């Protein structure tokens, strides 16, 4: 069975034709232009002309997604005009193929659970530490997603510190304001340091080490709280911050150990930029 996996980002859209063994028959990137739906339909129809044996289309995208209806509930200005788009309805009419769409963090989690770092586990939680904090939850082969507001598993917007740092969502103290790349920039600045985040982890500086300690403590609190909610077997950590995990993972495990209800494995994501395309394909495989 061949399917199309689509990963929609703010600057580019990646599209691949893959089969159930993740063999890639086509892998292409096009710049993200607007109206976004028009671009999506045009490019997919071109792919279907060359690959008529494709049976379904999976899509991962930024934003809140009603996965049942296949509709974009809300997307930020990163994707102008995307909010409200009934992607599934329109694209199924245009292609006569089955279409499924979900949030990009969810599809990345699906890739890690199916073929990546968590493929040996049944209950997986993925945290993507990038500009914000994305989350994905797979429980016994079921992807927790959607909801009428597209807000299921939006882990980055759970509250860590009431009345804490203001978040882009309008509330205060959200997880992503403490354990994302953006959060690291703020922590560094507040500590009076001039490092870039990638320099912080290798700096032989007591203040830098304290910033790392506070960051890993907050991440440990978050993981332990999520364990009480989901009782997952493994946490997979991805995103740009995970690229420096060799420098902070031991510190995280040390601070996490006394906080856990039960033993829990911590893994670093196997896939980087490929996760979106692979996970989108798995939505329909």
C-alpha positions as CSV (number, residue, x, y, z in Angstrom):
1,X,0.0,0.0,0.0
2,X,1.4,3.4,-1.0
3,X,0.3,6.6,0.7
4,X,1.3,10.3,0.7
5,X,2.7,11.8,3.9
6,X,2.6,15.6,4.2
7,X,4.5,17.7,6.8
8,X,3.3,21.3,6.7
9,X,5.6,23.9,8.2
10,X,5.8,27.7,8.2
11,X,8.5,27.9,5.6
12,X,8.2,24.6,3.7
13,X,5.9,21.7,2.9
14,X,7.5,18.3,2.7
15,X,5.6,15.6,0.8
16,X,6.6,11.9,0.4
17,X,5.1,8.8,-1.2
18,X,5.8,5.9,1.1
19,X,4.7,2.3,1.6
20,X,4.0,0.3,4.8
21,X,7.7,-0.5,5.1
22,X,8.6,3.2,4.9
23,X,10.2,2.8,1.6
24,X,10.3,6.2,0.0
25,X,9.3,6.6,-3.7
26,X,9.1,10.4,-3.7
27,X,10.4,13.0,-1.3
28,X,10.0,16.6,-2.2
29,X,9.9,20.0,-0.5
30,X,8.1,23.1,-1.7
31,X,8.1,26.6,-0.2
32,X,5.0,27.3,1.9
33,X,2.8,29.8,0.0
34,X,-0.6,31.1,0.6
35,X,-3.5,30.4,0.3
36,X,-2.1,27.2,1.8
37,X,-4.9,24.9,0.8
38,X,-4.6,25.8,-2.8
39,X,-0.9,24.9,-2.7
40,X,-1.6,21.7,-0.9
41,X,-4.3,20.5,-3.4
42,X,-2.2,21.5,-6.5
43,X,0.9,19.7,-5.3
44,X,-0.9,16.5,-4.2
45,X,-2.8,16.3,-7.5
46,X,0.6,16.6,-9.3
47,X,1.9,13.7,-7.2
48,X,-1.1,11.6,-7.9
49,X,-0.6,12.0,-11.6
50,X,2.8,10.4,-11.3
51,X,1.8,7.9,-8.5
52,X,-1.8,6.8,-9.3
53,X,-1.4,3.8,-7.0
54,X,-1.4,6.0,-3.9
55,X,-4.4,5.0,-1.7
56,X,-4.6,7.6,1.0
57,X,-3.1,10.9,2.2
58,X,-1.9,11.7,5.7
59,X,-1.1,15.3,6.8
60,X,0.6,16.8,9.8
61,X,0.3,20.5,10.4
62,X,1.0,23.3,12.9
63,X,-2.1,24.3,14.8
64,X,-5.1,22.9,16.7
65,X,-6.8,20.2,14.6
66,X,-10.2,18.5,14.9
67,X,-8.8,15.2,13.6
68,X,-12.3,13.6,13.4
69,X,-13.6,16.3,11.1
70,X,-10.3,17.0,9.4
71,X,-10.6,20.7,10.1
72,X,-8.1,23.3,11.3
73,X,-9.6,24.7,14.5
74,X,-6.9,27.3,15.0
75,X,-3.5,28.2,13.5
76,X,-1.3,31.1,14.4
77,X,-0.1,33.8,12.0
78,X,2.7,31.3,11.1
79,X,0.0,29.9,8.6
80,X,-2.2,32.9,7.8
81,X,-5.7,31.9,6.6
82,X,-5.3,28.3,7.7
83,X,-7.8,28.6,10.6
84,X,-11.1,27.1,9.7
85,X,-10.0,25.2,6.6
86,X,-11.9,22.0,6.1
87,X,-8.9,20.1,4.7
88,X,-10.3,16.6,4.8
89,X,-13.6,17.5,3.2
90,X,-12.1,19.5,0.3
91,X,-9.1,17.3,-0.4
92,X,-11.1,14.1,-0.4
93,X,-13.5,15.7,-2.9
94,X,-10.5,16.8,-5.1
95,X,-8.6,13.5,-5.0
96,X,-11.2,10.8,-4.3
97,X,-8.7,9.5,-1.7
98,X,-9.0,9.0,2.0
99,X,-7.5,11.9,3.9
100,X,-6.5,12.2,7.6
101,X,-5.0,15.2,9.2
102,X,-3.6,15.9,12.7
103,X,-1.3,18.2,14.7
104,X,2.4,18.0,13.8
105,X,3.5,17.0,17.3
106,X,1.0,14.2,17.3
107,X,2.2,12.8,14.0
108,X,5.9,13.1,15.1
109,X,4.9,11.1,18.2
110,X,3.3,8.5,16.0
111,X,6.5,8.1,14.0
112,X,8.5,7.5,17.1
113,X,6.0,5.1,18.5
114,X,5.6,3.0,15.3
115,X,9.1,2.9,13.9
116,X,11.4,5.0,16.1
117,X,12.7,5.3,19.6
118,X,9.5,3.9,21.2
119,X,8.7,1.1,18.8
120,X,9.2,-1.5,21.6
121,X,6.6,0.1,23.9
122,X,2.8,0.2,24.0
123,X,2.4,3.5,26.0
124,X,4.4,6.4,24.8
125,X,4.5,10.1,25.5
126,X,6.6,12.4,23.3
127,X,7.7,15.9,24.2
128,X,9.1,18.1,21.4
129,X,11.3,20.8,22.9
130,X,11.5,23.4,20.1
131,X,10.4,27.0,19.9
132,X,7.5,25.9,22.0
133,X,6.7,22.5,23.7
134,X,4.8,20.0,21.6
135,X,3.3,16.8,22.9
136,X,2.0,13.5,21.6
137,X,0.4,10.6,23.4
138,X,0.1,7.0,22.2
139,X,-1.8,4.7,24.5
140,X,-2.0,1.0,23.5
141,X,-1.8,1.9,19.8
142,X,-4.3,4.7,20.1
143,X,-3.2,8.3,19.3
144,X,-4.8,10.8,21.6
145,X,-5.8,13.7,19.5
146,X,-8.4,16.0,18.2
147,X,-11.4,16.9,20.3
148,X,-14.0,19.5,19.3
149,X,-11.5,22.3,19.8
150,X,-8.5,20.4,18.6
151,X,-6.8,20.7,22.0
152,X,-6.3,17.2,23.1
153,X,-2.7,16.5,24.2
154,X,-1.7,20.1,24.0
155,X,0.8,19.4,26.8
156,X,2.8,22.6,26.4
157,X,-0.2,24.6,27.7
158,X,-0.7,22.8,31.0
159,X,0.3,25.0,33.9
160,X,3.6,24.5,35.7
161,X,3.8,27.7,37.7
162,X,0.4,29.5,38.4
163,X,0.8,33.3,37.7
164,X,4.2,32.5,36.1
165,X,5.7,33.7,32.8
166,X,3.0,34.9,30.3
167,X,2.5,32.4,27.4
168,X,1.5,33.2,23.8
169,X,-1.8,31.4,24.5
170,X,-2.7,34.3,26.8
171,X,-2.4,32.4,30.1
172,X,0.5,32.3,32.6
173,X,3.0,29.7,33.7
174,X,2.5,27.1,30.9
175,X,4.9,24.2,30.5
176,X,6.4,25.6,27.3
177,X,7.5,28.8,29.0
178,X,10.0,26.8,31.1
179,X,11.3,23.9,29.0
180,X,11.4,25.0,25.3
181,X,14.1,26.7,23.2
182,X,12.4,30.0,23.8
183,X,12.4,29.4,27.5
184,X,16.1,28.7,27.5
185,X,16.7,32.1,25.8
186,X,14.8,33.8,28.5
187,X,16.5,31.8,31.3
188,X,19.9,32.7,29.9
189,X,19.0,36.4,29.7
190,X,17.6,36.5,33.2
191,X,20.8,34.9,34.5
192,X,22.8,37.8,33.0
193,X,24.6,35.5,30.5
194,X,25.3,36.0,26.9
195,X,25.4,32.4,25.6
196,X,23.4,31.0,22.8
197,X,21.4,27.9,24.0
198,X,23.7,25.5,22.2
199,X,26.7,27.1,23.9
200,X,25.1,27.0,27.4
201,X,25.4,23.2,27.8
202,X,29.1,23.2,27.2
203,X,30.0,26.3,29.2
204,X,32.2,25.8,32.2
205,X,30.4,28.5,34.2
206,X,28.6,28.1,37.5
207,X,25.7,30.4,36.4
208,X,25.3,28.3,33.2
209,X,25.3,25.1,35.2
210,X,22.6,26.6,37.5
211,X,20.4,27.5,34.5
212,X,20.7,23.9,33.2
213,X,19.9,22.6,36.7
214,X,16.7,24.7,36.9
215,X,15.7,23.7,33.3
216,X,16.1,19.9,34.0
217,X,14.3,20.3,37.3
218,X,11.3,21.8,35.7
219,X,11.4,19.2,33.0
220,X,11.5,16.5,35.7
221,X,8.5,18.0,37.4
222,X,6.6,18.0,34.1
223,X,7.4,14.4,33.3
224,X,6.5,13.2,36.7
225,X,3.1,15.0,36.6
226,X,2.4,13.6,33.1
227,X,3.2,10.1,34.4
228,X,0.5,10.4,37.0
229,X,-1.9,11.3,34.2
230,X,-0.9,8.8,31.5
231,X,1.1,6.0,33.2
232,X,3.3,5.8,30.1
233,X,6.2,3.4,29.8
234,X,8.5,5.7,28.0
235,X,9.0,9.4,27.3
236,X,10.6,10.3,24.0
237,X,12.2,13.8,23.9
238,X,12.7,15.5,20.5
239,X,13.0,19.0,19.1
240,X,16.1,21.2,18.8
241,X,16.8,21.2,22.6
242,X,17.2,17.4,22.5
243,X,20.2,17.7,20.2
244,X,22.2,18.7,23.3
245,X,20.8,15.9,25.4
246,X,24.3,14.3,25.9
247,X,25.0,17.3,28.2
248,X,21.8,17.4,30.2
249,X,20.1,13.9,30.1
250,X,22.1,12.6,33.2
251,X,21.1,15.6,35.2
252,X,17.4,15.1,34.2
253,X,17.4,11.5,35.2
254,X,19.0,12.3,38.5
255,X,16.3,14.9,39.3
256,X,13.6,12.7,37.9
257,X,14.3,9.6,39.9
258,X,12.9,10.7,43.3
259,X,9.8,12.2,41.6
260,X,8.5,9.2,39.7
261,X,5.7,6.9,40.8
262,X,7.2,4.0,38.9
263,X,10.2,3.3,36.7
264,X,10.1,5.2,33.4
265,X,12.4,5.1,30.4
266,X,13.6,8.3,28.8
267,X,14.7,8.2,25.2
268,X,15.9,10.8,22.7
269,X,13.9,10.9,19.5
270,X,15.3,8.9,16.6
271,X,13.9,11.1,13.8
272,X,14.5,14.8,13.2
273,X,13.0,16.5,10.2
274,X,11.7,13.1,8.8
275,X,9.3,12.5,11.7
276,X,6.5,14.7,10.3
277,X,6.4,12.9,7.0
278,X,6.8,9.4,8.4
279,X,4.1,10.1,11.1
280,X,1.7,11.6,8.6
281,X,2.0,8.5,6.5
282,X,1.2,6.4,9.5
283,X,-2.0,8.3,10.0
284,X,-3.4,6.4,7.0
285,X,-1.4,3.2,7.0
